[in-house]
């Protein structure tokens, strides 16, 4: 299994504070059945700005891979970032090397994060501009954005314009509360989600939880949906195209009605 969003690199954000904690988190990933992760430390976040940090991310990734090898932990780490949407994002990208931005594993896919309370003005334009530049933005955990959770049609507009979206494993298993859980399932059921990822920060406090999330997906949406999400993570790593969710996750009518019934969906 591949995880495309987590905070496994130590000492750079609110993930592990040292190498021991990073290795513990890596063991947790392996126990979860994960073989490959893309490390995505915060970038341009109000608390974890990490300006021009792409070299630091790359160096920590290299060091972590070395340490994993020495410790005999079978996990492969790639470099990435979770980039907070900000006014200078496009300029930073245009600056190339000096802009400090990284896509996911040097692919065309960029993980972007919205603030939790709202969708900043200009987000639709940002998606449009990134796509013109050949970058496909992936919206991290839309279910935890209050505006998108209350009005998934807003997410649909971003997806219709070419963005992709990633739901968090723990949101699907209820760790963030009933409201977030419901929003997460609604988005999955409506074909607005393309990836499931852990957003893991800590081996015990906020771990990977991917296996459990996939079990729930299978239960509620059928095995096709599990294959769809897992395959997309691999396609991303291969820098290949991702198929629209609506086509592939429309599992069986039975699975759809279960989700609809469970959360009172109209569609
Ligand atoms: Fe994150």
Boltz pocket constraint, residues with backbone or C-beta under 6 A from the ligand:
constraints:
  - pocket:
      binder: B
      contacts: [[A, 5], [A, 6], [A, 7], [A, 40], [A, 82], [A, 199]]
      max_distance: 6.0
